[in-house]
Amino acid sequence: MDGAAFVLADALTKLQEDDLDMDDEVLVDAQDAQTQLASVTRVVDAVAHSCTAVQDTATFTYAQSCIKHVGHLEPDTAHRLLDAILSGFSGLLEELAEAEASAASALAEPLERYAFLLQWLVQLLEKHKDHFSRPKTSARTPRPETTWTWASSLPTVLGVLAKALRTVSERLWSSAAMRDTFVSRCILRPVMLLQENEAYLKVASIKLGLFKVTCLAVKLHGQAFNVQTSIMQSLQYYEHLAEPMAELLSVLRVEFDVQRLGEDVLRELAGKSFTSLDTKSPRSYGRFLVRMAELNPRSVLKQISLLQKHQDSESYPMRNAMIEVHGLLLKDLALHPDLGATDVPADGDNDDDDDAPAYRKQINAFFERLLERFLDVTTFVRTRAIQVCNSLCDLPAAFPPQRLRMTELAVQALEDKSSHVRRHAILLLVKLILTHPYGALYGGELSFDAWSERHAAVQARLEQAEATLTRPLTDEDVPTSETDADLAPPAMSSADQEQLVQLRLTHTYCTDALQFMACLERGVPILVQLLASTNKAEVLASMEFFRVAYEYKIRGAADGVRAMIHLIWTKDHALVMDDGSQLKGVRSRLIEVYRALYFEPQEGVSLAENTARIARNMIERTFGATLAELTSLEQLLSVMHGEGLVDRAVIDTLWDVYATTRPIARAQRRGAIMVLSMLAKADRGIVADHIDTLLRMGLGPLGAKDLLLAQHTCIALQRVSGSAKKVKGALSDTNVRYPMSHPMFARLRAVVAMPGEATGCDAAWFGVAEHAIEAIYLLGEQPDALCTELVRHCTLHAFSGASHAAYSLAQALFVAGHVALKQIVYLELVERECKRRKAQKEAGADAKPVSELDQVAEQAEDDLGELFALIRDRELLYGPQSLLALYGPLVTYLCSTMRQQSYAPLRRAAALTLCKFMCISSEYCEANLGLLLHLLRASQDEVVRANAVIGLGDVAVCFGTLVDENSGRLYAGLGDPDLGVKKNTLMVLTHLILNGMIKVKGQLGELAKCLEDEEPRVSDLAKLFFSELAMKENAVYNNLPDIISHLSSGAHAVDEATFVNTMRFIFTFIDKERQAENVIEKLCQRFRLTAEERQWRDIAYCLSLLPYRSERSIKKLLEGLPYYQDKLYVPDVHQRFTDILTKMRQGKAAALAKSGETDLRELEDVLAQAAEPSEAVAHVDTKAPADSQPSTQDEAQTDPLPEAKPERRRPRRRVAT
């Protein structure tokens, strides 16, 4: 550049166009490192000598040459160049600050030269920042001597830029354009460039430096418009600048007292429109709005009427942002009501609040806009609305009307289709309970009954006070004389008026509280169901709700806590949420909740009182509990004891309750031994050390009077043997056994041998006998000897002609059947023990080769197996010396003459014993299988039918081939009117089918009917069955034609509503494209061979459920057009195919159609023609291709689908029961 005057605008333009001419340019890039250092040193020395040296052409050219090729310089050399430019620029600014007004203009050109060089250098250093960053070091590569990085110099650079803005003034330039060029293009442009790097904004010094330069440009040099334009562009193209731009405007308002720029940006943003296809920019603008509302709520409040349009934006990120903005403005208005509302939006809902303060109107309007988003179409928006309401609950202001509305909407959201929304709705309910405003007068508990009593008392007092009010005066009431004045009622005193106002407020307070509690109670049944959700986070939130609700005594919370106990069976693992937080496992959380509610010591209470309280709570958990709840409670307590969470003092207290001689409630003593037996599952020593107590109390006089106590005592005795699980293939028996001379066996024998006179013919005896026999076989060294004596005794007593003969016979049958069943288990133990002894004996023999020993051992095992199989099959029920052989024919006779038996216990005992005998011998099973099936079908006793179903399941496990031939009759139980029979049938079929014990032969349609059963327990079991069946390769797909035929036509057909709901669930398992293609083809062919409109509608609905993601699936449907074209005149069929066409136009199918690979026009034309009401629809009788036309209707209805190729399936979610 020659010595002519330097024109900054021209130089910048040429630089931008890469057309900058330098007459004597130094080729720095061609120099070596030493020469480069010398070139830079020349510039450094010149600037050090005089700040105005840049006006020298040679120095300026050298400086430009070094900057142009700065990417080829060593880091230290580049640092020296930058330092020289900065020091020269800073020194010149100091001279300018001290110069007289007349001499200041002479410094304008060197200032422009420095600014030009600096902005160019910043631009290139940023471009080559990776070259000037500190390299990574390791043990092998030592840290380089230089420590300079480009980022470390940024605070200094920004400081010099800020200094320039503070120093320069308008008097330096002859026109405003020149000043704008200097400020906007040499000062602001580098700043805008630097802020595009997200890493710099994470360094506080750099971030504040950027903000300071921008604010000074706006405040001192009128750059508001340029900065506004830059902010809007940054928000559009750089998502990471959303929050920093809001922080910049906050700094500008707070530290530089410039508020208008922020409002201008908000107004410009309010004028933008976003569509559902916009993704990046709405998210950035939304984050900016939220941050602005946090830092400058009053600025946002002024523009809220303009920003309100984004509340209904098509882009959900903007709707999300507006929800958060409303929440932040509500917080600001609630915390600073004294500031008032600056702009109250007109809202028709607030017409009746004319007397309310302006900020109160605005709060109501904001809440209305916020709560309406609970019904937004997008899951994320609904979730965000709930989260914002959750945060508003922490405000000191109560907002009673809005809280009630929040509660109602949160309860509605519990049934949302999205688990994410449901989870946050639960958390909102928890927060509403924890922060409820109804604890000021009567404490924090929310017992509906207690509050109802308070409400009634307040209402009575209010009515009494209002009855004494002076009625309003009329013209007739005005006293016309002194006499009338004396007769006028006295006016209320100020104290009475104050009391009346207080009563009215209290009445409103109680009414609101009752509404709040009633609303929470409506959500309790839904939350009980959500405890069985497959979403872990949702389950944990439900558990937290019930914990809090129980502590606040909300009605129905105890039901949730009781239902929660089944979660002890959940597989425990931690869950990492989207925000990075980690949730505990369900099982761990359950233990924590139960400990907190029942089993944790309270502070300020003595050790003895705490121990008694915990023991009482454990016992009370057994009151009214079902068998399933007791089983889960047993697992919970055993896990807690295994983890050391049950104190020994609590166990001693439980023994004291069980063994006390004082008269106490039966339920307490029973509960104590039940809890002890549950704890003994983890530690057998708990009951092993108190066998004498068990015999004295539960199997003594108290047990004779309370058979349930005796039953649970027998269960506790079983725990003495230990609960170690048998390892598959292991031969050793780890159970503890006692000699038959032990006193416990005499007591157990006495309990089983109790005659009907002693028990009062109580049905509870059967439970006692069952567990007593199990205890004998678990604990006795020779249990068969004692049980043989028991069977003999019961037989003699039953046929001795004593009173209660029918009951005694039922006792004998029950004992015989259960002894037979336990004898099989005992024979397996004996067989295993024999094999173990033989193995030990042969292992000690070393005379024979190893291979020969192995052969001998295998032969011995085979011989033993055949011997014990012969004993089971022939000796137990058919042996000449077998006592049980007497009962085989007797049981058969009693069951075959069931209609003649009037005594229900005898009928039930006979049927149960029949099932047990059939599990022992295949010969007996084959002879009586028809009888058992007859009982299942024809018995009038629902208990007999329920037991027969379970018996058939057990027989199928033992002798599968016999039952498989008659498995069709097992499905009849699914239509039984009794819930127990239906439920047992479904569970047995689930077990047999899923484990491959019986084959499915076209009966899945009956199981599918259970999906829409009125009883939730049945429908949940059916959903669980199909979910598990779907995990088996192509199982649902292969049986789909039979299911559709079964439910759509014939004697088993269901109504259309049930068909629709059932198929909607079944078709969720047809998720492979190849499967969908084959189903489409077969369903289209069904149209050809059906003549009823009902079947057409059903087939069309099934077609509408399939995904049309591939070209082949679309072509299959179009190829089948001749089969269903003449059925489209039926409105429902037409609507289904219209829905299919809409589905095809979306997603992948739409892309295929657009590319010309598939042509949907033919289907569109046919549908349009069928929809014209004025034209008669011609029934097209197009012949189907010969190779694809089924031969008969039956073949079309039941022909299995083509076998799909095996594919790896992803696990389907389990349906909770």
C-alpha positions, 0 to 999 in steps of 0.5 A: 500500500502506497503512502496515499491516505488509508480508506478503511471502508475500501480496505475492508471491502477489498479484504472481504473480496480477497482483493487486497493489494500490497505493493511490496508484500513479504512472502512470509509463508515461504520463509523459515521460522527464523526469518519469520521471527525477524519479520515479526520483530521488525514490526514489533520494534517499529511499534515499540518505537512509536505507536504511529509507526503503522502510518509508515508504508513499509511497517504497515506492509510488513504487518499485513504480510505477517498477518496474511500468513499468520497460519504459517507462523510458530505460536510464539511468533504469532503471539509476538505479532498479536502482542505488538498490534495490541500494545500499539493500538492501546498506546495510541488510544492512550495518546488519543485520550490525552490529546487536545481536540485539535490534534485528535483528528490526526490520530484517526487514520492510525486508529483505523489502521490498527483496527483494520489489522486487529480485526483481520488478525482476529479473523485469521487466528480464529480460523487457525485456532487449532494450530494455536491451541495447546497440544495434548500431552502424554507420558511419552510426549512432554509438554512443549516449552510454549504455553501460549494459546489463542484463547488465552489472549482473548480477554486482552483482545476484548479489553483493547476493543472495549477501551477503543469504544470508550475512547473514540468519539464522533470528533475523530471523523468527519461523518457518521458513516466513517465512525459506523464503519470503524465500530461495526466492521472493526469492533463488532464484527470480531466480537460476533465472530468469536461468539460463534465458538461455543467453547469461548462462552463457557469461559467467564472472562471471555464471555463478559468481555464479549458482552462488554464490547457489545454493550458499549457499542450500543450505549456509546455509538448507537449500534442498537440496530446492528446488534439487534440484527446480529442477535436475530441471526445468531438465534436463527443459525446458532442454537448455542447462542440462545441463552447468551443473547438473553444474558447479553440483553440483561447485562445491557439493561442492568449495567448500561440502562438500555432496555429498549433493545431487548424489547425491540428484539422481543417485538421482532421475535413476536412477528415471526411464524413457525411451522411444524416442519421447523426444527432448529430455529424454534428451539433456539428462539424458545430457549431465548424467550425462556432465558429472557423471562428468567432475567428480564421478566418485566420486559417480557411482560410488556410484550406478552400480548404480542408474544401470545400468538406463539402459544398456538404455534404449529411448532411445539418447541415454541409452545413449550417455551411459551408455557415456561414463559408464563410460569416464570411471569407468574413467579415474578408476579407472585413474588413482586405483586407490589410492582403491579401489572404493566400490561393486562391482556384483555380476557373475557374470563376476567370480566367479573374481576373488575375490582381485583388488582391488575396483577391478580387479573393477569395471574388468572389469565396466565394460569388459564393459558397455562392450564389449557396446555394440559390438553395439547396434542403434543406429549412434550407440551403436556409434560412441560405444562405439568412440570411448570405447574409443579414448580409453581407449587413451591411459591409462597402464594397459595392460589387456591382456585388454580390449585384445585384446577391443577389437581383436577387436570393432573388426575385426568392426565393419569389416564394419558396415553403417554407414560411420560405425561402420566409420570409427571402428573403423579409428581405434580399430585405429590407436590400438590399434597406436600405444599397444600395450603390447608394446614394452617388451622387444623394441621397438615393431615388430609383425612376426608372424614375429619375434614367433613366433621369440621366442615359440618361444625363450621356450617352449623355455626355459620347458619346459626350466625346468619340467622341472627342477622338484621334483615335489610331495611325497606321503606316499611321498616323505617321507624316513623315514631319513637315507638317504632324506633324502640321496636326495631331490631338492634344492629350487629356489633363489630365483633359479631360482624368480624366473627361472621366474616371469619366463619364464612372464610373458614367455611370456604376454606373447609369446602376447598379442602374437601374438594381437593381431597375428593379430587385426589381420591378419584385418582387413587384407583388409577394410581393403583393400576399404574403400580403395575405399569411396565414403565419403571419411572412411572411405577416409582412415582406411583409408589412415592404418591402412595407413601406421601398420601398415606402419611397425610391420611388420604382416603384410599392410600392404604389400598395403594400401599397394600397393592404396592407390595407385589412389586417385591417380585420386580427385577431390581436395577437402577434406571438412568433418566433423560436428564442424567439422574439415576432412579433406584430399583423398584424393589429397593424403593419398595423396601424403603417405602415400607420401612419409612411407613411401618418398620422405621424407629421414630425419633423421640420414642423409647426403644421398647415403644419403637420395638412394640410399634414395629412388631404391631405394624408387621402383624397388622399387615397380615390382617385381611390380606389375600393369599397373594398379598401374604406371599408378597409380604413373606418375600418382602420380610425375608428380603429385609431380614436377609439385608439386616433390616429387622432388629432382633428385639422385634423378633423377640417381641413377636414371639412374646405376642405369639406365646403370651398366655393373656387373652388377646385377639386371635388375629394378633396371635395368628399374625405373629406366627405368620410374620415369624414364619415369613422371617424364618424363610431367610433364617431357619434359626428364628423358628428352630430355636422355638420348636417347644413354643410352637408345639405348646401354643399352636399345636396345643389347646389354643391350636385345637380351638383356633385351626387357622393358628394351628395351620400357620404353626405347621407352616412355621414348622416347615421352615425348620427344614430350611429353604435352600433351593435344590440345584438341578442334578444335585443328589444331596438333600440339605434339609434338616430332618428329625427322628420320628420320636421327636415330640413334634410328630406326635402333635402333628399326628394329633392335629391331622387325626382330629375327629369331626366332633373336635373340629366342629366339622370346620372346613379349616381342618383341611388346610391344617391337615395339608400343612401338617402332612407337608411338615411331616414329610419335610422334617421326618426321617421316615415320614411314610411310616407315620403317614401310613398310620395316619391313613389307617387311623382316618380310614378306621374312623371314617367307616366306624359308624361314628357321627359326622360320617360324611365329614370323616370320609372327606377327611380320610379322602383328603389325607389319602390323596395328600399323603399319596402326592407327598409320597411321590416327592418323598420317593424322589428324595429316596431315589436321589439319596440311593443314587448319591450313596451308590455314587459315593461307594463307587467313587471309593472303589479303585480296583476297576478302570474308570470307564468300567465304573462309569458303565456300572454307575449308569446301569445302576441309575437306570435300574433305580429309575425303573424300580422307582417308576414301577413303584409310582405307577403300580405299587402305590395305587395297585399294590396288594399291600398298599393302603392307598389301593383301597381308595382308588376305586372308592374315589372313582365311585364317589366322583362318578356319583357326584350328583348323589352327594349332597355334602359339599366337602365330601364332593370336593375332597373326592374330586381333589383326591382324584386329581392327585391320584391321576398324577401318580399313576399313568394307568389310573390317569388313563382310566379316569381322564374321561371322568375328570373331563366330565367333572370339569364340564358338568359339575354343579360345584364351582370349586370342583370345576376349579380344582378339576382345571388345576388337576388337568394342568398337573396331569398334563405335566405328568402325562402330557400325551394323554391330555394333549389328545383331549386338550380341546375340552380344556378350553371349555373352562374359559366360558365358565360363568364362575370367575375362579374357574375361568381364571384357573383355566386361563392360567393353566392354559398359559402355563401349558402352551407357553411351555410347549406341553400341549399344542395349539389346535385352532383354539386361540380364538377362545383365549383371544375372547378373554382380552375383552373380559369384563373382569380385569384380572382375566383380561390382564392375564390374557394380555400377558399370555399373548405378550409372552406368546408373541416372543415365540417365533411367529406364534401369533402370526401363524394362528392369526387366520384361526383367531379372525375366523373364530371371532368374526363368524360362526357360533363363536363370533363376538360383537363388532366392538369386541372384535375391534378392540381384540384385533387392535391388541392382537395386530400389535404383534404383527410388526415384521414387514414380511408378515404384514405382506402375507397377511394383506394378501390372505385378508384380501382373498377372504373378501372373495369368499365371504358374503356377509357385510359383517365379515367385510367390515371385520376384514377391512378393519384388520387391513387398516391395522397393518403398517404399510411401510414397504412397497411390497405391502402396498402392491399386495393391497393393490393386487387384491383390488378385484377382491374387495372393489365391489365391497366398497359401497359399504360405508364402514368398508369404504372408511377403512380403506380411506384410512389405509390410503391416508396411512400410505400417503404418510412416511415411507409409503408416501415417498415410494408413491412420490418416486413413482414406485407405487401408483395409488391413483387406481385405489383413489379413483375406486374409492372416489367412485364408491363415495359418489351417492348419485351413481349406482355402484357396479358390482365388479365380478372379476375373476381371481387368478387361478393360481391364487384362488382358494378352492373352498370357503373353509380353506380360505377361512382357516388356511394357515399363512405362509411360514415367515422366515425366522427373524430376531425379535425385540422383546415385547413389553409385558402386560401387567397383571 
